[in-house]
Amino acid sequence: MSASPRLDESPLRSLPNLGPASERMLHAAGIRTPGDLRALGAVPAFLAVRRAGRKPSLNLLWALEGALSGRDWKAVAQHERTALLMQLDDSAAGGMRPEI
């Protein structure tokens, strides 16, 4: 009987809100596992995807936060939108403003 993979080694799409397209964007940024995503956090991971040349919408940011907190991305967008946008604005370098 083979052991089941640890959550940190499972595919990103095993997390809530993340599907194949999100997983491809995260892989392009070098984020390959849930452990990698947790180590970075939602805002830095979103910025890493942008630095990798992808053009994610803010829905990815909501999805990442939801994946990390176990909540639906729509609830994150509704309840934490302002706080996440402020973090994104504080973290964005060189005037990289989020596309809304």
All heavy atoms as an XYZ file, in Angstrom:
748
protein
N       0.845     -1.169      0.000
C       0.000      0.000      0.000
C       0.896      1.240      0.000
O       1.797      1.354      0.808
C      -0.874     -0.033      1.263
C      -1.888      1.055      1.237
S      -2.999      1.143      2.676
C      -3.097     -0.418      3.386
N       0.678      2.142     -0.928
C       1.508      3.341     -1.000
C       0.937      4.425     -0.085
O      -0.260      4.536      0.110
C       1.583      3.862     -2.433
O       0.312      4.288     -2.845
N       1.844      5.194      0.455
C       1.428      6.288      1.331
C       0.845      7.402      0.487
O       1.277      7.651     -0.625
C       2.634      6.792      2.121
N      -0.168      8.068      1.035
C      -0.735      9.204      0.300
C       0.221     10.373      0.385
O       0.926     10.544      1.381
C      -2.103      9.579      0.877
O      -1.966      9.951      2.221
N       0.285     11.208     -0.658
C       1.215     12.327     -0.643
C       0.831     13.329      0.427
O      -0.340     13.526      0.727
C       1.087     12.944     -2.041
C      -0.196     12.436     -2.573
C      -0.504     11.148     -1.866
N       1.831     13.920      1.029
C       1.573     14.972      2.007
C       0.900     16.125      1.303
O       1.128     16.375      0.128
C       2.889     15.454      2.617
C       3.525     14.455      3.526
C       4.756     14.986      4.185
N       4.862     16.439      4.047
C       5.968     17.133      4.173
N       7.080     16.525      4.444
N       5.992     18.429      4.028
N       0.074     16.871      2.043
C      -0.643     18.000      1.466
C       0.326     18.993      0.831
O       0.064     19.516     -0.237
C      -1.493     18.691      2.536
C      -2.291     19.898      2.070
C      -3.268     19.497      0.964
C      -3.023     20.536      3.215
N       1.470     19.231      1.465
C       2.421     20.201      0.925
C       3.022     19.754     -0.396
O       3.598     20.550     -1.114
C       3.537     20.485      1.924
C       3.075     21.382      3.056
O       1.944     21.911      2.979
O       3.826     21.562      4.011
N       2.911     18.472     -0.722
C       3.458     17.948     -1.972
C       2.372     17.656     -2.998
O       2.666     17.240     -4.102
C       4.261     16.678     -1.687
C       5.463     16.935     -0.791
C       6.118     15.659     -0.314
O       5.607     14.558     -0.622
O       7.141     15.756      0.372
N       1.121     17.876     -2.640
C       0.015     17.602     -3.553
C      -0.086     18.711     -4.598
O       0.505     19.776     -4.445
C      -1.289     17.459     -2.766
O      -1.582     18.654     -2.080
N      -0.856     18.482     -5.642
C      -1.007     19.527     -6.671
C      -1.698     20.763     -6.111
O      -2.543     20.669     -5.218
C      -1.882     18.867     -7.734
C      -1.915     17.420     -7.424
C      -1.593     17.273     -5.975
N      -1.342     21.906     -6.638
C      -1.980     23.156     -6.218
C      -3.482     23.105     -6.439
O      -4.252     23.640     -5.642
C      -1.367     24.336     -6.969
C       0.037     24.711     -6.508
C       0.739     25.534     -7.572
C      -0.029     25.460     -5.194
N      -3.918     22.447     -7.507
C      -5.347     22.402     -7.805
C      -6.123     21.589     -6.779
O      -7.348     21.568     -6.807
C      -5.597     21.920     -9.223
C      -5.235     20.496     -9.479
C      -5.503     20.120    -10.941
N      -4.945     18.829    -11.233
C      -3.712     18.614    -11.658
N      -2.906     19.627    -11.853
N      -3.282     17.399    -11.898
N      -5.426     20.940     -5.842
C      -6.126     20.240     -4.762
C      -6.636     21.222     -3.703
O      -7.462     20.855     -2.878
C      -5.208     19.200     -4.108
O      -4.151     19.839     -3.401
N      -6.161     22.457     -3.749
C      -6.629     23.490     -2.828
C      -7.941     24.082     -3.323
O      -8.194     24.118     -4.526
C      -5.584     24.609     -2.699
C      -4.254     24.221     -2.078
C      -3.280     25.391     -2.168
C      -4.431     23.776     -0.644
N      -8.774     24.584     -2.408
C     -10.025     25.223     -2.839
C      -9.739     26.394     -3.775
O      -8.741     27.104     -3.593
C     -10.656     25.728     -1.542
C      -9.864     25.177     -0.423
C      -8.580     24.636     -0.978
N     -10.584     26.601     -4.736
C     -10.553     27.744     -5.660
C      -9.518     27.662     -6.774
O      -9.519     28.512     -7.656
C     -10.312     29.070     -4.919
C     -11.275     29.312     -3.798
O     -12.480     29.237     -3.985
N     -10.758     29.595     -2.621
N      -8.600     26.721     -6.722
C      -7.540     26.654     -7.723
C      -7.789     25.510     -8.694
O      -7.980     24.370     -8.283
C      -6.172     26.486     -7.065
C      -5.754     27.583     -6.097
C      -4.350     27.306     -5.566
C      -5.833     28.956     -6.733
N      -7.781     25.838     -9.967
C      -7.950     24.843    -11.004
C      -6.715     24.774    -11.878
O      -5.668     25.342    -11.551
N      -6.823     24.107    -13.015
C      -5.667     23.944    -13.900
C      -5.066     25.265    -14.383
O      -3.845     25.394    -14.464
C      -6.223     23.134    -15.074
C      -7.433     22.451    -14.541
C      -7.986     23.354    -13.488
N      -5.885     26.257    -14.710
C      -5.346     27.534    -15.207
C      -4.562     28.248    -14.111
O      -3.460     28.764    -14.356
C      -6.468     28.422    -15.728
N      -5.103     28.264    -12.901
C      -4.393     28.887    -11.777
C      -3.096     28.142    -11.507
O      -2.051     28.764    -11.262
C      -5.259     28.864    -10.512
O      -6.458     29.559    -10.701
N      -3.163     26.834    -11.562
C      -1.973     26.022    -11.316
C      -0.885     26.323    -12.348
O       0.301     26.466    -11.994
C      -2.340     24.540    -11.336
C      -1.207     23.638    -10.919
C      -1.644     22.196    -10.834
O      -2.149     21.655    -11.854
O      -1.491     21.617     -9.757
N      -1.268     26.464    -13.622
C      -0.281     26.781    -14.666
C       0.377     28.139    -14.403
O       1.592     28.291    -14.564
C      -0.931     26.767    -16.049
C      -1.160     25.373    -16.606
C      -1.565     25.390    -18.065
N      -2.825     26.090    -18.292
C      -4.032     25.538    -18.188
N      -4.150     24.267    -17.850
N      -5.112     26.244    -18.427
N      -0.419     29.130    -14.005
C       0.145     30.456    -13.712
C       1.117     30.380    -12.538
O       2.197     30.974    -12.578
C      -0.961     31.462    -13.412
C      -1.691     31.930    -14.645
S      -2.751     33.363    -14.311
C      -4.198     32.555    -13.665
N       0.735     29.652    -11.503
C       1.609     29.521    -10.337
C       2.875     28.757    -10.681
O       3.974     29.141    -10.257
C       0.849     28.861     -9.187
C      -0.256     29.724     -8.576
C      -1.203     28.883     -7.743
C       0.326     30.873     -7.773
N       2.759     27.710    -11.475
C       3.952     26.960    -11.902
C       4.904     27.861    -12.686
O       6.125     27.763    -12.517
C       3.558     25.754    -12.752
C       3.064     24.607    -11.947
N       2.759     23.393    -12.512
C       2.794     24.464    -10.630
C       2.332     22.556    -11.573
N       2.342     23.192    -10.423
N       4.355     28.729    -13.540
C       5.197     29.648    -14.314
C       6.005     30.566    -13.396
O       7.084     31.016    -13.765
C       4.335     30.480    -15.272
N       5.469     30.799    -12.195
C       6.148     31.656    -11.221
C       7.027     30.854    -10.268
O       7.583     31.406     -9.322
C       5.107     32.449    -10.434
N       7.135     29.550    -10.504
C       7.972     28.702     -9.664
C       7.287     28.213     -8.399
O       7.930     27.649     -7.522
N       5.985     28.406     -8.307
C       5.206     27.964     -7.145
C       4.559     26.644     -7.542
O       3.668     26.610     -8.380
C       4.153     29.031     -6.768
C       4.852     30.355     -6.481
C       3.318     28.564     -5.585
C       3.920     31.552     -6.460
N       5.041     25.540     -6.963
C       4.649     24.220     -7.436
C       3.777     23.424     -6.469
O       3.114     22.485     -6.883
C       5.891     23.410     -7.773
C       6.751     24.112     -8.805
C       7.265     23.119     -9.808
N       7.915     23.814    -10.899
C       7.340     24.046    -12.069
N       6.126     23.647    -12.301
N       7.986     24.680    -13.019
N       3.807     23.763     -5.185
C       3.067     22.973     -4.203
C       2.290     23.892     -3.254
O       2.605     25.091     -3.149
C       4.025     22.123     -3.345
O       4.832     23.003     -2.550
C       4.906     21.222     -4.196
N       1.315     23.338     -2.548
C       0.637     24.137     -1.526
C       1.615     24.701     -0.490
O       1.437     25.814     -0.010
C      -0.346     23.145     -0.902
C      -0.678     22.213     -2.022
C       0.641     22.033     -2.737
N       2.657     23.946     -0.180
C       3.670     24.436      0.765
C       4.389     25.669      0.237
O       4.651     26.609      0.991
N       4.700     25.665     -1.069
C       5.322     26.842     -1.688
C       4.399     28.052     -1.567
O       4.848     29.161     -1.243
C       5.602     26.612     -3.178
C       6.645     25.555     -3.467
O       7.437     25.210     -2.563
O       6.655     25.063     -4.617
N       3.114     27.835     -1.840
C       2.140     28.925     -1.781
C       2.001     29.449     -0.362
O       2.007     30.662     -0.136
C       0.786     28.444     -2.317
C      -0.347     29.466     -2.308
C       0.013     30.723     -3.097
C      -1.618     28.830     -2.851
N       1.914     28.538      0.604
C       1.804     28.960      2.008
C       3.031     29.742      2.446
O       2.920     30.714      3.200
C       1.621     27.745      2.909
C       0.174     27.438      3.200
C       0.043     26.417      4.318
N       0.417     25.078      3.912
C      -0.298     24.328      3.099
N      -1.429     24.761      2.589
N       0.104     23.116      2.780
N       4.203     29.332      1.995
C       5.437     30.010      2.390
C       5.469     31.457      1.890
O       6.017     32.333      2.552
C       6.652     29.243      1.868
N       4.882     31.696      0.729
C       4.860     33.048      0.157
C       3.712     33.888      0.683
O       3.898     35.046      1.029
C       4.738     32.972     -1.364
C       5.982     32.677     -2.143
C       5.651     32.535     -3.620
C       7.011     33.757     -1.941
N       2.518     33.335      0.667
C       1.316     34.100      0.964
C       0.661     34.551     -0.330
O       1.264     34.519     -1.411
N      -0.584     34.995     -0.222
C      -1.389     35.308     -1.401
C      -0.838     36.475     -2.213
O      -0.689     36.379     -3.430
C      -2.834     35.587     -0.988
N      -0.539     37.589     -1.565
C      -0.090     38.778     -2.303
C       1.267     38.541     -2.961
O       1.426     38.802     -4.161
C      -0.102     40.030     -1.404
C       0.582     41.205     -2.079
C      -1.538     40.394     -1.021
N       2.276     38.042     -2.242
C       3.554     37.777     -2.916
C       3.435     36.752     -4.049
O       4.110     36.884     -5.069
C       4.453     37.262     -1.791
C       3.885     37.855     -0.550
C       2.393     37.859     -0.794
N       2.572     35.751     -3.886
C       2.384     34.764     -4.958
C       1.751     35.427     -6.181
O       2.163     35.178     -7.318
C       1.526     33.607     -4.468
N       0.758     36.284     -5.962
C       0.118     37.013     -7.056
C       1.158     37.864     -7.796
O       1.212     37.868     -9.028
C      -1.005     37.886     -6.495
C      -1.727     38.693     -7.531
C      -2.767     38.147     -8.258
C      -1.382     40.020     -7.772
C      -3.450     38.896     -9.216
C      -2.048     40.775     -8.718
C      -3.084     40.210     -9.441
N       1.998     38.562     -7.046
C       3.030     39.392     -7.667
C       4.063     38.541     -8.406
O       4.556     38.943     -9.468
C       3.705     40.276     -6.619
C       2.833     41.387     -6.068
C       3.506     42.057     -4.863
C       2.503     42.409     -7.140
N       4.372     37.360     -7.887
C       5.311     36.461     -8.570
C       4.738     36.011     -9.914
O       5.472     35.920    -10.906
C       5.614     35.252     -7.683
N       3.436     35.763     -9.953
C       2.778     35.383    -11.217
C       2.905     36.533    -12.213
O       3.222     36.314    -13.390
C       1.299     34.990    -10.968
C       0.529     34.895    -12.273
C       1.227     33.681    -10.194
N       2.686     37.760    -11.764
C       2.831     38.911    -12.663
C       4.267     39.073    -13.134
O       4.510     39.338    -14.317
C       2.345     40.177    -11.958
C       0.825     40.188    -11.842
C       0.307     41.300    -11.016
N       0.546     42.596    -11.599
C       0.268     43.737    -10.984
N      -0.268     43.725     -9.786
N       0.515     44.879    -11.565
N       5.229     38.897    -12.223
C       6.642     39.010    -12.617
C       7.040     37.924    -13.608
O       7.968     38.099    -14.384
C       7.549     38.960    -11.384
C       7.598     40.264    -10.623
C       8.698     40.272     -9.583
N       8.595     39.201     -8.619
C       7.867     39.226     -7.511
N       7.153     40.290     -7.215
N       7.857     38.199     -6.701
N       6.333     36.799    -13.588
C       6.615     35.701    -14.516
C       6.029     35.969    -15.899
O       6.116     35.123    -16.785
C       6.063     34.393    -13.951
N       5.427     37.141    -16.076
C       4.919     37.518    -17.389
C       3.472     37.179    -17.629
O       2.967     37.378    -18.731
N       2.810     36.670    -16.626
C       1.376     36.380    -16.757
C       0.591     37.634    -16.430
O       1.103     38.569    -15.833
C       0.964     35.232    -15.822
C       1.753     33.960    -16.028
C       1.571     33.443    -17.453
N       2.437     32.324    -17.731
C       2.011     31.158    -18.146
N       0.736     30.945    -18.354
N       2.864     30.200    -18.373
N      -0.656     37.664    -16.808
C      -1.516     38.814    -16.550
C      -2.755     38.365    -15.772
O      -3.862     38.328    -16.310
C      -1.912     39.487    -17.859
C      -0.705     40.013    -18.624
C      -1.112     40.975    -19.694
C       0.036     41.459    -20.516
N       1.077     42.139    -19.851
N      -2.560     38.034    -14.499
C      -3.697     37.537    -13.719
C      -4.675     38.657    -13.376
O      -4.277     39.805    -13.175
C      -3.037     37.006    -12.446
C      -1.839     37.889    -12.270
C      -1.348     38.132    -13.691
N      -5.932     38.311    -13.311
C      -6.919     39.267    -12.818
C      -6.908     39.207    -11.300
O      -6.298     38.306    -10.693
C      -8.310     38.915    -13.350
O      -8.811     37.777    -12.685
N      -7.589     40.140    -10.686
C      -7.669     40.134     -9.230
C      -8.411     38.909     -8.706
O      -8.252     38.552     -7.538
C      -8.329     41.418     -8.724
C      -7.445     42.657     -8.849
C      -8.224     43.905     -8.468
C      -6.193     42.520     -7.997
N      -9.161     38.239     -9.562
C      -9.816     37.002     -9.123
C      -8.786     35.974     -8.661
O      -9.063     35.176     -7.766
C     -10.691     36.412    -10.227
C     -11.966     37.188    -10.415
O     -12.367     37.965     -9.547
N     -12.607     37.000    -11.548
N      -7.591     35.982     -9.262
C      -6.553     35.064     -8.803
C      -6.140     35.419     -7.377
O      -5.928     34.531     -6.561
C      -5.336     35.068     -9.730
C      -4.208     34.125     -9.272
C      -4.661     32.666     -9.296
C      -2.957     34.324    -10.111
N      -6.027     36.701     -7.074
C      -5.668     37.099     -5.715
C      -6.702     36.601     -4.720
O      -6.364     36.051     -3.675
C      -5.523     38.624     -5.628
C      -5.150     39.191     -4.263
C      -3.844     38.615     -3.738
C      -5.086     40.709     -4.333
N      -7.982     36.794     -5.051
C      -9.041     36.315     -4.151
C      -8.959     34.791     -4.015
O      -9.134     34.247     -2.929
C     -10.432     36.691     -4.640
C     -10.672     38.054     -5.192
C     -11.520     38.362     -6.227
C     -10.133     39.316     -4.775
N     -11.509     39.718     -6.463
C     -10.659     40.329     -5.591
C      -9.210     39.692     -3.785
C     -10.346     41.676     -5.462
C      -8.875     41.035     -3.646
C      -9.442     42.009     -4.475
N      -8.717     34.100     -5.132
C      -8.635     32.638     -5.113
C      -7.460     32.156     -4.270
O      -7.580     31.175     -3.524
C      -8.518     32.100     -6.539
N      -6.327     32.842     -4.379
C      -5.155     32.447     -3.594
C      -5.415     32.613     -2.104
O      -5.096     31.725     -1.304
C      -3.931     33.274     -4.011
C      -3.411     33.025     -5.422
C      -2.337     34.045     -5.785
C      -2.895     31.608     -5.569
N      -5.980     33.740     -1.724
C      -6.293     33.959     -0.309
C      -7.304     32.922      0.172
O      -7.171     32.379      1.273
C      -6.827     35.374     -0.087
C      -7.155     35.687      1.354
C      -5.968     35.625      2.303
O      -4.815     35.848      1.876
O      -6.201     35.367      3.507
N      -8.304     32.638     -0.641
C      -9.275     31.615     -0.278
C      -8.655     30.235     -0.174
O      -8.996     29.454      0.717
N      -7.725     29.922     -1.078
C      -7.044     28.628     -1.031
C      -6.256     28.487      0.263
O      -6.239     27.416      0.879
C      -6.116     28.478     -2.236
N      -5.623     29.559      0.685
C      -4.817     29.516      1.905
C      -5.664     29.500      3.172
O      -5.233     28.969      4.195
C      -3.853     30.706      1.940
C      -2.755     30.659      0.884
C      -1.989     31.962      0.838
C      -1.824     29.480      1.146
N      -6.843     30.076      3.111
C      -7.682     30.166      4.310
C      -8.853     29.185      4.296
O      -9.641     29.154      5.241
C      -8.204     31.593      4.477
O      -9.022     31.967      3.387
N      -8.991     28.418      3.199
C     -10.062     27.438      3.118
C     -11.436     28.046      2.904
O     -12.441     27.478      3.315
N     -11.474     29.209      2.234
C     -12.753     29.876      1.986
C     -12.987     30.046      0.504
O     -12.063     30.058     -0.293
C     -12.770     31.258      2.657
C     -12.764     31.147      4.169
C     -12.677     32.493      4.834
N     -11.383     33.071      4.500
C     -11.176     34.377      4.349
N     -12.132     35.236      4.503
N      -9.980     34.831      4.054
N     -14.250     30.219      0.124
C     -14.609     30.476     -1.258
C     -14.060     31.834     -1.682
O     -14.104     32.792     -0.914
C     -16.142     30.455     -1.396
C     -16.564     30.583     -2.837
O     -16.624     29.567     -3.539
O     -16.838     31.734     -3.258
N     -13.562     31.915     -2.916
C     -12.951     33.157     -3.395
C     -13.945     34.314     -3.392
O     -13.556     35.468     -3.204
C     -12.330     32.965     -4.781
C     -13.321     32.806     -5.893
C     -13.861     31.646     -6.345
C     -13.890     33.839     -6.687
N     -14.731     31.899     -7.375
C     -14.772     33.234     -7.611
C     -13.747     35.222     -6.713
C     -15.499     33.971     -8.539
C     -14.478     35.952     -7.637
C     -15.338     35.324     -8.543
N     -15.228     34.024     -3.591
C     -16.230     35.100     -3.611
C     -16.397     35.722     -2.235
O     -16.584     36.935     -2.128
C     -17.565     34.579     -4.122
C     -17.525     34.195     -5.592
C     -18.842     33.588     -6.023
C     -18.519     32.397     -6.869
N     -19.362     31.273     -6.729
N     -16.303     34.916     -1.192
C     -16.378     35.451      0.173
C     -15.155     36.307      0.469
O     -15.265     37.364      1.094
C     -16.494     34.313      1.178
N     -13.989     35.872      0.009
C     -12.763     36.664      0.194
C     -12.917     37.998     -0.528
O     -12.631     39.054      0.045
C     -11.529     35.898     -0.331
C     -10.296     36.799     -0.353
C     -11.280     34.652      0.503
N     -13.376     37.961     -1.780
C     -13.527     39.195     -2.561
C     -14.494     40.151     -1.886
O     -14.281     41.357     -1.881
C     -14.002     38.867     -3.975
N     -15.528     39.620     -1.296
C     -16.544     40.465     -0.668
C     -16.057     41.048      0.656
O     -16.293     42.218      0.936
C     -17.811     39.651     -0.440
C     -18.942     40.447      0.161
C     -20.203     39.619      0.303
O     -20.171     38.403      0.220
N     -21.300     40.287      0.530
N     -15.366     40.258      1.455
C     -15.051     40.674      2.816
C     -13.635     41.208      3.014
O     -13.392     41.932      3.975
C     -15.301     39.518      3.785
C     -16.722     39.056      3.787
N     -17.744     39.807      4.300
C     -17.290     37.922      3.300
C     -18.885     39.161      4.159
N     -18.639     38.020      3.534
N     -12.702     40.860      2.145
C     -11.307     41.260      2.369
C     -10.694     42.016      1.200
O      -9.494     42.236      1.163
C     -10.472     40.019      2.677
C     -10.888     39.385      3.984
C     -10.036     38.197      4.324
O      -8.806     38.291      4.182
O     -10.608     37.180      4.732
N     -11.515     42.406      0.266
C     -11.041     43.089     -0.933
C     -10.140     44.283     -0.597
O      -9.029     44.393     -1.109
C     -12.235     43.549     -1.759
C     -11.868     44.341     -2.995
C     -13.102     44.825     -3.737
N     -13.961     43.726     -4.104
C     -14.095     43.258     -5.346
N     -13.448     43.810     -6.331
N     -14.886     42.257     -5.605
N     -10.597     45.177      0.256
C      -9.845     46.395      0.549
C      -8.508     46.085      1.200
O      -7.473     46.616      0.797
C     -10.671     47.337      1.443
O     -11.888     47.644      0.757
C      -9.927     48.616      1.733
N      -8.504     45.193      2.183
C      -7.254     44.857      2.867
C      -6.248     44.231      1.901
O      -5.054     44.572      1.927
C      -7.528     43.913      4.031
N      -6.701     43.332      1.044
C      -5.793     42.702      0.082
C      -5.290     43.696     -0.952
O      -4.112     43.668     -1.335
C      -6.470     41.504     -0.591
C      -6.626     40.280      0.298
C      -7.574     39.274     -0.343
C      -5.281     39.634      0.583
N      -6.153     44.588     -1.419
C      -5.703     45.607     -2.378
C      -4.679     46.543     -1.755
O      -3.725     46.962     -2.421
C      -6.900     46.393     -2.919
C      -7.784     45.642     -3.905
C      -9.019     46.466     -4.249
C      -7.020     45.271     -5.160
N      -4.850     46.869     -0.475
C      -3.863     47.717      0.198
C      -2.535     46.991      0.325
O      -1.480     47.587      0.101
C      -4.393     48.152      1.567
C      -5.519     49.174      1.447
S      -6.297     49.596      3.021
C      -4.936     50.352      3.886
N      -2.568     45.693      0.655
C      -1.327     44.909      0.710
C      -0.666     44.846     -0.663
O       0.559     44.975     -0.778
C      -1.621     43.479      1.177
C      -1.949     43.340      2.625
C      -2.281     41.888      2.948
O      -1.682     40.955      2.414
N      -3.253     41.691      3.815
N      -1.465     44.659     -1.684
C      -0.944     44.588     -3.046
C      -0.307     45.911     -3.433
O       0.799     45.949     -3.978
C      -2.063     44.211     -4.019
C      -1.673     43.996     -5.470
C      -0.660     42.873     -5.604
C      -2.912     43.696     -6.293
N      -0.975     47.006     -3.122
C      -0.453     48.324     -3.434
C       0.854     48.584     -2.696
O       1.803     49.110     -3.264
C      -1.497     49.387     -3.086
C      -1.143     50.745     -3.646
O      -0.767     50.826     -4.834
O      -1.216     51.731     -2.893
N       0.918     48.192     -1.422
C       2.140     48.372     -0.626
C       3.289     47.529     -1.158
O       4.443     47.931     -1.079
C       1.893     48.021      0.841
C       1.040     49.045      1.564
O       0.851     50.166      1.033
O       0.542     48.716      2.654
N       2.972     46.354     -1.702
C       3.993     45.429     -2.158
C       4.432     45.625     -3.599
O       5.512     45.206     -3.989
C       3.490     43.979     -2.020
O       3.236     43.681     -0.677
N       3.558     46.239     -4.391
C       3.860     46.387     -5.820
C       5.022     47.357     -6.014
O       5.030     48.448     -5.474
C       2.616     46.875     -6.567
N       5.972     46.939     -6.787
C       7.156     47.763     -7.037
C       7.025     48.541     -8.335
O       6.429     48.078     -9.299
C       8.395     46.863     -7.104
N       7.559     49.735     -8.333
C       7.640     50.511     -9.558
C       6.323     50.836    -10.203
O       6.209     50.853    -11.411
N       5.301     51.074     -9.402
C       4.025     51.495     -9.949
C       3.231     50.409    -10.618
O       2.364     50.684    -11.428
N       3.504     49.136    -10.294
C       2.723     48.036    -10.863
C       1.370     48.018    -10.181
O       1.155     47.339     -9.199
C       3.442     46.697    -10.650
C       4.630     46.505    -11.528
S       5.372     44.884    -11.264
C       4.119     43.796    -11.917
N       0.431     48.789    -10.677
C      -0.894     48.863    -10.093
C      -1.715     47.669    -10.546
O      -1.579     47.208    -11.678
C      -1.612     50.149    -10.531
C      -0.825     51.413    -10.372
C      -0.660     51.907     -9.036
N      -1.814     52.392     -8.358
C      -1.708     52.848     -7.140
N      -0.539     52.889     -6.550
N      -2.754     53.296     -6.497
N      -2.592     47.163     -9.679
C      -3.424     46.028    -10.094
C      -4.424     46.448    -11.158
O      -4.909     47.567    -11.142
C      -4.141     45.626     -8.797
C      -4.087     46.829     -7.933
C      -2.846     47.597     -8.337
N      -4.686     45.536    -12.087
C      -5.705     45.771    -13.108
C      -7.033     45.324    -12.539
O      -7.208     44.178    -12.161
C      -5.381     44.990    -14.371
C      -4.120     45.490    -15.039
C      -3.786     44.684    -16.274
O      -4.693     44.094    -16.870
O      -2.612     44.636    -16.617
N      -7.983     46.228    -12.493
C      -9.293     45.900    -11.925
C     -10.289     45.697    -13.036
O     -10.255     46.298    -14.046
C      -9.748     47.009    -10.953
C      -8.728     47.120     -9.832
C     -11.129     46.727    -10.423
C      -8.981     48.197     -8.836
